[in-house]
Amino acid sequence: MNPPQMKNLTLLLLLLLPFLFSLHLTSVLSWKKDEFRNCNQTPFCKRARSRKPAPSSLIATDVSISDGDLVAKITNRRDDQIKPLILSLSAYQDGILRLKIDEDHSSIPPPPRKRFEVPDVVVPEFTSKKLWLQNLDTKTLDGDSSPSSIVYLNEEYDAVLRHEPFEIYVRDKSSGKRIISLNSHGLFDFEQLKHKKPKSDQEEEKHDHDQYQDDDQDKDQVKEEKDEDEDWAETFRGHTDSRPYGPQSISFDVSFYGADFVYGIPEHATSFALKPTRGPGLEDHSEPYRLFNLDVFEYVHEAPFGLYGSIPFMISHGKSHGTSGFFWLNAAEMQIDVLTAGWDADSGISLPSDRSRIDTLWMSEAGIVDAFFFVGPKPKDVVRQYTSVTGTPAMPQLFATAYHQCRWNYRDEEDVENVDAKFDENNIPYDVLWLDIEHTDGKRYFTWDRVMFPHPEEMQNKLAAKGRHMVTIVDPHTKRDEGYFLHKEATRKGYYVKDANGNDFDGWCWPGSSSYPDTLNPEIRSWWADRFSYENYVGSTPSLYIWNDMNEPSVFNGPELTMPRDALHYGGVEHRELHNVYGYYFHMATADGLQKRGNGKDRPFVLSRAIFAGSQRYGAIWTGDNTAEWEHLRVSVPMILSLGLTGISFSGADVGGFFGNPEPELLVRWYQVGAFYPFFRAHAHHDTKRREPWLFGERNTELIRDAIHVRYMLLPYFYTLFREANTSGVPVVRPLWMEFPSEEATFNNDEAFMVGNSILVHGIYTERAKHASVYLPGKQSWYDLRTGTTYKGSMTYKLDISEDSIPAFQRAGTIIPRKDRFRRSSTQMVNDPYTLVIALNSSQAAEGELYVDDGKSFDFKNGAYIHRRFVFADGKLTSVNLAPTSPGNSRFSTSSVVERIILLGNASRPKSAHIESTNLNVDIELGPLWLQRGRGSAVVTIRKPGVQIADDWTIKIL
């Protein structure tokens, strides 16, 4: 090739390189749909979906009361070869019904083994709320030809067990209207465990059968033999999982009456209101919502496929009834169909049709029926009822509610020091700096790369001197290296999950060949927790906290990038039975380890990717490996709303997107929305460009700084909301209809959300947006959070949008506590004064709350906290104590005072205020709503009233 040709070829390659690289990046990073099953590739789902609705052949017999429960047998009137199942119904305080259905272990012969029943999720205190049934109330209800047994729930609701055909429903006593029902469409199916027949028996049966068989029957026989083979194993993409007890799936229909929409069952990157997946008008290949924890690399949005977590809890909401919920405590893979109206048109079943109804089909690979019905009737009632079963969210440390800075990976100690210094240089607060997997010695967790991080304790202590913290990653995959102390000890003690042959399971993950601790075993969880002591985790300090990633568990060479379903856990439990709680137990053990490390005095902080019902008791979660795209910013809001509804209040999405390089506008908009996430963290893949807040030009740095300042200013309000979640289960970030349950315009709103009951936020999700259409619900007014401009409620506004902020409003009738002095970190704001923003309603009244404790210990459980209610009415602002005053309680005190009181919507212009506790008058003047550069004097302000935040006091406006 001559030189001109070489030159031309070189130019051509240079031109093609960006294109070729983009193709390579896309092939490496894009979500590979073929690596994950769909319903037709999942035998139990395919079988359940093929069943047609019809009057049930099941009947309830031998109904009686035993140990305070209603118990019965469920038998099949069409097939006496199917053994009866045992059913129990239990009633609990607050109108909660629990249904259990399992195989009968007293039958002869008994089932081959006990089916897995998920332990450690239902909190112990819930069982003490059981209502012991005394008498059996059985009668034939109007319109029925067979008897039903009635179970008392509370004064408003009862449950009905219909004997023939078998059906359970909860109804309103006064009207008789149904709230929730199970098996109304006859889709209940329970595949019973069995032993595989010896080959000699199978051949003898085949020989007897062949003597009486014609050619057509031969084809049927071949199909039956194939189906029989599939009973004992299943194969996907070259992976074969054995099924030593045959198929063991369960499926049933659940109907929600008076429902306009259903929500929940996270984790999916979809709309908040769940879309129908099956029925008239939908394509045949539509997929059910899948619950199967998976390491989904760069997931797609608007897809029902499973992600990192599984919470089988669904909430319905409608204008005519209100809110109800259904929770199936089952840790096996689950698939859930939301069915469109008319899907059962050929069934011949007639159900009450006076109100809207949403039917759903629930399918699980294994386990038992352990289901809970929640009657509401208000949204917060259902959340409270559900978290009374699974536990309320843990109370986080104050620092954890502030801003976190992360990437994969900060290279070394010098990089950490420079990033920390740059935050100070640019006047941007942050509280936590994170280290990903590269900080370790060859992906050996609980170790440090001593070349890059030679002085880990000194590094942490430098951050701690500024009130900052560090988080390191600890994943479950343990490097199989005989020289690695963790692997050596786990192997010696037999602490790993086993493969189907009883050997330590060996899979592939970041370190290469890896094994996984069997955290179902309480002994192993205790051992794992001890790994976090300062003695065992050398180089850790009290300011270091933990990040659990890859705990679905992720296995790169496994089926669907996870563990084989026939792997074996403690007690011989198959992985297929508990898959969705593996990460839950790992999260639990890690949180317990940090609590042990602090001698029970220090609240743990542990972020987890994999979740299950109850994960809220152990720490925060995030939505996984998202992408720097506008649609991923948009879908982060319904994902966080769904998690909050199902108990996981402390959640967030990677600000800026984990994959890809966000344009500055997208990054700024993401910070503006992310500042209102409960968990606020920026994170990025190691192949992305560095994206710390100061790297996008002075103007964008200013905008990001402002967004982060909003979060720090509102930290007192956020912390109060976290305490509300801790006591009641009500999420920090919540859907509009939770606060405005009768406003239909809020039911399907994915773009706006409430932060507590006082702030409404509407994100900007499109590039170069100039306007936004924002609906403000309720009869009262709203005040722009930055300007104080007033807007009437129950109206949609087309608002002009600037780059400075996103639409955010304070609800009239509320009081928000703030701290307006900006420090390096939240811990340095502890003694700063407060600002109270009073947004008056049409009655010139408002109220709000403030919760304060030491921000780190468990002393609040013993009463060591301040909890105030602020009430403005009749021209007076009063602070009232809500904390217990019992002599035995611990005490918490603070010297913080109220520095400013801002009045929005005051009907007249007051001149002064009288402090009754000190008998002093203070002037009222016009001042800025926000203490930021460029904000004009616009709002009525009481400056320096000097009252203590912890005291009772009254301020009268003159």
Buried (B, 14 or more C-beta within 10 A) or exposed (E): EEEEEEEEEEEEEEEEEEEEEEEEEEEEBEBEEEBBBBBEBBBBBBBBBEBEBBEBBBBBEEBEBEEEBBBBBBBBEEEEEBBBBBBBBBBBBBBBBBBBBBBBEEBEEEBBBBBBBBEBBBBEEBEEEBBEBEEEBBEEEEEEEEBBBBBBBBEEBBBBBBBBBBBBBBBBBEEEBBBBBBBBBBBBBBBBBBEBEEEEEEEEEEEEEEEEEEEEEEEEBEEEEEEEEBBBEBEBEEEEBBBBBBBBBBBBBBBBBBBBBBBBBBBBBBBBBBBBBBBEEBEEEBBBBBBBBBBBBBBBBEBBBBBBBBBBBBBBBBBEBBBBBBBBBBBBBBBBBBBBBEBBEEBEBEBBEEBBBBBBBBBBBBBBBBBBBBBBBEBBBBBBBBBBBBBBBBBBBBBBBBBBBBBBBBBBBEBBBBBBEBBEEBEBBBBBBBBBBBBBBBBBBBBBBEEBBEEBBEBBBBBBEBBBBBBBBBBBBBBBBEEBEBBEEBBEEEBBBBBBEEEBBBBBBBBEBBBBBBBBBEEBBEBBBBBBEEEBBEBBBBBBBBBBBBBBBBBBEBBBBBBBBBBBBBEEBBBBBBBBBBBBBBBBBBBBBBBBBBEEEBBBBBBBBBBBBBBBBBBBBBBBBBBBBBBBBBBBBBBBBBBBBBBBBBBBBBBBBBBBBBEBBBBBBBBBBBBBBBBBBBBBBEEBEEBBBBBBEEEBBBBBBBBBBBBBBBBBBBBBBBBBBBBBBBBBBBBBBBBBBEBEBBBEBBBBBBBBBBBBBBBBBBEEBEEBEBBBBBEBBBBBBBBBBBBEBEEEBEBEBEBEBBBBBBBBBBBBBBBBEBBBBBBBBBEBBBBBBBBBBEEBBBBBBBBBBBBBBBBBEBBBBBBBBBBBEEBBBBBBEEBEEEEEBBEBEBEBBBBBBBBBBBEEEBEEBBBEBEEEEBEBEEBBBBBBEEBEEBBBBBBEBBBBBBEEBBBBBE
